[in-house]
């Protein structure tokens, strides 16, 4: 498992790539090329969850339920 500082560096690199439109991400001497923006967002979500778990906080999910009668 990576350390908190390594995960934060990875998240920062993913956020920069997402903002700039690049698919290649480099952090701590590693280089990864993603196939799509969706793949980068997925990796960003995983890294953010790992950071939250290591720092002792949890990401909150909100679920909204909507119902309507079938008129």
Backbone bond lengths (Angstrom), bond angles and torsions (degrees), N, CA, C in turn:
res aa  C-N    CA-C-N  psi(-1)  N-CA   C-N-CA  omega(-1)  CA-C   N-CA-C  phi
1 X - - - 1.446 - - 1.525 109.12 -
2 X 1.278 115.90 137.85 1.457 122.28 -179.81 1.527 110.40 -74.45
3 X 1.317 115.37 157.39 1.458 120.22 177.67 1.518 109.73 -79.54
4 X 1.314 115.62 167.54 1.457 121.09 -178.87 1.525 110.90 -61.94
5 X 1.315 118.09 -41.61 1.476 120.51 -179.52 1.532 111.48 -67.05
6 X 1.337 117.47 -35.54 1.460 120.57 176.57 1.526 110.95 -66.39
7 X 1.317 116.34 -41.91 1.467 120.23 179.03 1.522 111.03 -65.93
8 X 1.333 117.35 -38.22 1.459 120.18 178.80 1.526 110.78 -66.81
9 X 1.327 117.73 -37.58 1.464 121.24 176.57 1.529 110.04 -64.86
10 X 1.331 116.63 -41.00 1.464 121.57 178.73 1.528 110.38 -63.93
11 X 1.356 116.27 -43.39 1.465 119.58 179.84 1.521 110.77 -63.96
12 X 1.323 117.00 -41.36 1.457 120.53 178.87 1.528 111.29 -62.13
13 X 1.323 117.04 -41.72 1.464 121.32 178.44 1.524 110.82 -64.96
14 X 1.323 117.19 -40.42 1.471 120.77 178.25 1.524 111.17 -65.35
15 X 1.329 117.22 -40.93 1.461 120.73 179.27 1.525 111.21 -65.27
16 X 1.342 117.04 -40.18 1.468 120.52 177.61 1.520 110.89 -64.24
17 X 1.324 116.79 -42.37 1.465 120.19 179.55 1.520 110.78 -64.43
18 X 1.310 116.19 -40.40 1.460 120.55 179.79 1.524 110.73 -64.72
19 X 1.323 116.90 -40.95 1.468 121.30 -179.31 1.525 111.99 -70.97
20 X 1.326 116.91 -33.64 1.463 119.89 -176.15 1.526 113.69 -90.30
21 X 1.342 116.41 -15.82 1.456 119.48 -179.83 1.523 113.97 89.00
22 X 1.319 117.19 4.22 1.466 120.50 177.76 1.514 110.18 -81.01
23 X 1.330 115.53 149.92 1.462 120.27 178.81 1.517 112.06 -102.28
24 X 1.320 117.79 -12.28 1.465 121.53 179.03 1.530 108.46 -95.60
25 X 1.332 115.20 128.90 1.457 122.15 -179.06 1.518 108.28 -118.85
26 X 1.339 116.53 131.20 1.461 121.34 177.75 1.519 109.19 -123.58
27 X 1.331 115.36 132.37 1.461 121.38 177.78 1.523 108.09 -154.67
28 X 1.307 116.71 140.01 1.468 123.54 176.74 1.528 112.84 47.25
29 X 1.314 117.76 39.92 1.460 120.99 178.82 1.520 114.43 80.20
30 X 1.308 118.45 -0.71 1.466 122.73 177.65 1.523 109.84 -100.53
31 X 1.309 116.14 151.62 1.451 121.43 178.33 1.528 109.07 -135.02
32 X 1.327 115.22 130.64 1.460 121.27 179.79 1.518 108.04 -131.69
33 X 1.320 116.63 134.36 1.460 120.42 175.61 1.524 108.37 -111.81
34 X 1.319 115.38 122.88 1.462 121.81 -179.28 1.515 110.14 -94.76
35 X 1.324 116.22 154.17 1.465 120.59 -177.18 1.518 112.96 -83.20
36 X 1.335 116.40 -26.92 1.461 118.64 -175.68 1.527 110.40 -153.21
37 X 1.322 115.14 168.70 1.459 121.37 175.83 1.527 109.81 -65.21
38 X 1.317 116.93 -35.65 1.471 120.56 178.76 1.529 110.73 -61.83
39 X 1.311 117.01 -37.29 1.462 121.08 178.18 1.529 110.80 -67.27
40 X 1.326 117.34 -38.48 1.466 121.23 177.40 1.523 109.39 -65.49
41 X 1.320 116.98 -44.13 1.472 120.15 179.22 1.521 111.35 -63.27
42 X 1.300 117.37 -37.48 1.456 121.40 177.33 1.529 110.59 -64.37
43 X 1.317 116.50 -45.01 1.470 120.86 178.37 1.519 110.47 -63.94
44 X 1.314 117.24 -38.55 1.458 122.03 178.07 1.525 110.89 -63.25
45 X 1.314 116.85 -39.99 1.458 121.55 177.57 1.524 111.40 -64.29
46 X 1.312 116.89 -43.54 1.466 121.45 179.12 1.525 110.84 -62.97
47 X 1.337 116.41 -45.63 1.456 120.50 -179.71 1.528 110.51 -64.65
48 X 1.326 117.38 -41.49 1.463 120.77 178.74 1.522 111.16 -62.98
49 X 1.321 117.38 -39.61 1.466 120.70 176.73 1.524 111.35 -64.38
50 X 1.331 116.72 -40.64 1.467 120.49 178.06 1.527 111.23 -64.20
51 X 1.331 116.71 -40.66 1.464 121.00 177.76 1.522 110.17 -63.30
52 X 1.320 116.47 -44.43 1.467 120.38 179.17 1.522 110.77 -61.51
53 X 1.319 117.17 -40.68 1.462 120.79 -179.38 1.532 110.95 -66.64
54 X 1.338 117.25 -42.35 1.459 120.64 -179.65 1.523 112.61 -70.03
55 X 1.319 117.18 -32.76 1.458 120.34 -178.68 1.523 112.33 -84.88
56 X 1.316 116.59 -4.01 1.459 120.07 175.69 1.511 114.81 89.62
57 X 1.298 118.10 0.07 1.464 120.17 177.31 1.512 109.27 -104.50
58 X 1.307 115.04 163.43 1.464 119.67 178.94 1.504 109.05 -120.93
59 X 1.307 115.76 144.63 1.457 119.83 174.50 1.518 108.11 -76.58
60 X 1.292 115.75 136.47 1.455 120.13 -179.95 1.516 110.20 -94.07
61 X 1.298 114.43 136.81 1.456 120.20 176.14 1.518 108.08 -108.01
62 X 1.303 115.54 138.76 1.455 120.67 176.47 1.513 108.36 -111.97
63 X 1.297 114.65 132.97 1.454 120.50 178.11 1.523 107.29 -121.81
64 X 1.313 114.93 123.69 1.455 120.22 177.90 1.516 108.75 -107.77
65 X 1.305 115.34 129.95 1.455 120.94 179.94 1.521 107.90 -112.45
66 X 1.293 115.10 130.61 1.452 120.79 -179.59 1.531 108.36 -127.26
67 X 1.322 114.78 138.17 1.462 118.75 178.98 1.531 108.62 -135.00
68 X 1.300 114.75 148.95 1.463 120.54 177.45 1.527 108.01 -145.74
69 X 1.290 114.40 150.26 1.466 118.77 176.69 1.521 109.12 -77.06
70 X 1.252 117.52 150.45 1.459 122.46 -177.26 1.506 114.85 -82.51
71 X 1.316 118.64 57.37 1.466 121.53 177.49 1.485 111.26 -86.04
